[in-house]
């Protein structure tokens, strides 16, 4: 079985973000970049599927040379090879442009299953996976928390408020992975050493002629105002209600 996993290099969620000089992107100096956590679930699910039925796992990423680090993490976990679609200005590209670049590359590959994280923790858009499936004209189940395969058929489950949804279909198909699907493995020293020798093919990303969405500016959210203590007993309730109505405007 040929299994593809789309991955992205993102800033560590503990990184203190600063706006870059262009006012449209983050300042990447001193930023620690990691493999997108939701993509880790995709890599792990791909590896488990390979272990169950055999095949090959290929990771794909759109990004500059530095994105190779996230791909090497996937290779150290056990993926077989990588494909990097070179793009220096990837953080200014919209979701459709990224999905198009991935689709243009995937169309020349043989595949049965495609995994994407449900979202990237930097853009938080939840869009690339479903867009990619549409461009490839294959079924898509998003935010899956459990998967079963039977030959060329699949059964996918995802959690919804108060219950669980079940989907069935035929491969090839794309799945976006959510927390709870599995527990991603840690890369062993042997895997880390082997990852250095695994091939990563590089080609230029093929984007649409124009981005459908353009970043005009980026700014940090305003600092939260300091808290107020209005009293310690029942006498404080009227003042608290007034502040909630007039200042916080939540009542």
N, C-alpha and C positions, 0 to 999 in steps of 0.2 A: 504494500500500500504506500502510495506517495502522499506524504503529509506536509503541508506548508504551515508555517507559523509567522505571522506578521508581528514584528516587535519594534519598539521605539525606545530610544535613550531619552530619559527625562531627568530633571533636577531631583535630587533626593528631597523627600518631603520635609526633612529637617533643615534644609538649606534656607538661609535668610536671603530672600529675593530682593534684588535691586533693579531698578529700571535702567536700561542702557541709554547711551548718549543719543540714539536715534529716537527715543521716546516711544518706540513701537515694539520693543522686545526686551528681554531681560539681559542684564550685564552678566555674562558667563564667566567672568574672572572669579576665581576662588569658589566656583560652584562645583559641588560633587555630583556627578551624573551617574545614574544607575539604570538598570533594566526596569522598564515600567512594571510595577507590581502586578497589574492585571494580566500583562503579557506572560508573566511567570506561570500563571495558571494554564495558559495556552501551551507553553512549552512542556510543562509537566504532563498535561493530558495527551499531547502528541507522543511523548516518550512512552507513556503507559500503553497507548494504542499500538505503537511499534513493538513493544515487548510482548503484547498479546497476539498480534497477527503478523508481525514482520513488516519490513518495508524500510523507508528512508524518511528522515525528518530534515527539512530544509527551512532555515529561518531567513526572512526577508526584512530589510529595513530601508527606509528612505532617509538619507542624511549625509553629513560630511564624514570625513575620515574618522573623526572622534566617535561616531556612532558604532565603529567597529568594536569598541569596548563592550557595549551591551550585547552585541552579537557573539563575542567570545564567551560571555557569561552563559549564553544559551548553548553554545558548543561545548562548554565545560560541563554543563548539566547532562549532555548526551546527544544533542543534535548532531547530524552528520556533516552538514555543510551550510554555507550562507551565501546570500545574494544581497549586495549593497547597491542601492540605486543612488548614485552620488547627487547631492543637492546641498549647496552651501547655505542657501537662504531658507531652509526647510521650515524654520519656526515662523516665517511670515506667510507660509502657504496655508490655504484653507483645507478643510476636510475633503472636499471633492477633488481638489488637486492631488492630495496624497493618495486618495482611493484610485484616481485615474492612473497615477504613476505605478501603483502596485498592480492594477489590472493589466496595464500594458505589458508588464514583465511576466505576470502569471499566465497570460494567454499563450505564451510560448513554452510553458512548462507542462508536464504531465502531473496531474494531482487528483486525489480522491477526496481529501478533507483539507479545509483551510480553517485555521484558528486565528482569532484576533482577541486581544483583551477587550472587555466591554467599553473601556475608555482609557485614555492616557491621563495620568494624574496632573499633567500641566495644563492641557487645553480643556479637559473635562467635557468633551463634546458628545461622546457616545455616537459618533456618526460614521467613522471610517469603515467599520465592519459591514453594516447594512448597505452602505453605498457601494462598497467593493463587491458584495454579493449581487447587487443589481447590475453592476457593470459586467460581471461575469455571467449573469443570467443563470444563477444557481440558487437553490433554497437557502434560507438564512434563519437561524434561531438565535436570538440574542439573550444575553445574561443567563446562560445555562448553568445549572448547579449540579447536573448529573447527566451522563451520556451512556448509551448502550449501542453497540454495533452488532449487526447480524449479517455478515456478508456485505452486500451492497445497500443494505437498509440501516436506518438509524432510528433510535427513540431518544428524544431529548426532553429534559425536564427543566423547568425554571420555577422559582418561587414567586408567588404573587401574594398580595395582601389576603390573608385568611385561607390560603390554599396553595396548590401546585398545579401548573399547566403541563400537559404532556403533548409532544409533537412527534409525529412519525413522518418519514420520507425516504427518498432514495439519494444515494451519493452520485455525483459529488455535491457537497454542501459546505456551507460556512457556518461556524459557530463563534459567538463572542462569549468569552469566559468570565465568570463572576467568582467572587470570593465564596468558598465553600465547595467548589467543584473538586478540589484536591488539596494536598499539602505539598507545595513545590519542594523538591529535594535540594539539598546543599551539594554544591560541586565538590567532589573529592579531589585530593591532590593529583591523583592519576588523571582525572578528567581535565583538570586545569592545564596540565602539561600536554595532554593530547590535543587540547583545543588550539594550542599554538600552531599545530601542524595541519589542522583541518582547513580546507580551501574556502575562501570567500571570494566569489566572483564580483567584480565591480563594473558597472556600466552607468551611463548618464540616465537620470530619471527623465521620463517623458511626461511632461505636464501638459495640461490644456493650454491653449494660446493665451488665455487670460484667466486670472483668478476670479471666481464669482463673488468672493468675499475679500475685502481688503482691510487690513489693520490700519486704522487712522491714528490711534494713540493708545497708550497704556499708562495706567496710573495705579498707585497703591490705594487701598480703601482708606477712608479717613479714620483717624484714631478714635477709639471709643471714649466718650466722656467719662470722667471719674464718677464712681458711684456715690449715692447719697444715703445717709442714715437719717430717717425722718422721725424716729422714735423707737421705743422698745416695748410698748404695751398697746392696748386697744385704743388709746387716745391718738395713736399715730395713724390709724386707718383712714380717717377723712383726708388727711394730707397726702397719704399714699395714693388714694383713689384720684385725687385732684392731679397729682403729678402724672399718673398713668394716662389720664385723659388729656391734659393740656400739653405736657412735654413729650412723653413717650408716644402719645396718640395710639395706644393699643386698646383702648376701651371706647 
